[in-house]
Amino acid sequence: MTLLLNILWFIFGGGLVAGIAWLLLGLLLAITVVGIPFAIAAFRIAGFAAWPFGRTLVDARTVGDEQIVGIPFGFAHFRLAAVSFAPLGKRAVDLP
């Protein structure tokens, strides 16, 4: 039943268009180094958008994967926000 629903979705429900759109977005994001993690996620979403029946979305941590990229980027943004409030007299130095 899920195979039939997936085929109908792919042809008539917009799965083909959604899958191609996410693939193109992933290719666009893969051009930059910063966009590569988002490109990988876009490729995963493309597969789900094209064939959604019989599958569900879960948090990656529940199946044993770790979220690495977002946490260091978040820390960097907090440091940048802190220095933007008081930029004078600050120097960037390498950590020991």
HULIN-V447130 format. One record per backbone hydrogen bond with DSSP energy under -1.0 kcal/mol. NH is the residue of the N-H (numbers start at 1). CO is the residue of the C=O. If there is no record, write none. Layout:
nh->[NH:NH]
co->[CO:CO]
This chain:
nh->[5:6:7:8:9:10:11:12:13:15:16:18:19:20:21:22:23:24:25:26:27:28:29:30:39:40:41:42:43:44:45:46:47:48:49:50:51:55:62:65:72:73:74:75:76:77:78:79:80:81:82:83:84:90]
co->[1:2:3:4:5:6:7:8:9:9:10:14:15:16:17:18:19:20:21:22:23:24:25:26:35:36:37:38:39:40:41:42:43:44:45:46:47:52:59:60:68:69:70:71:72:73:74:75:76:77:78:79:80:87]
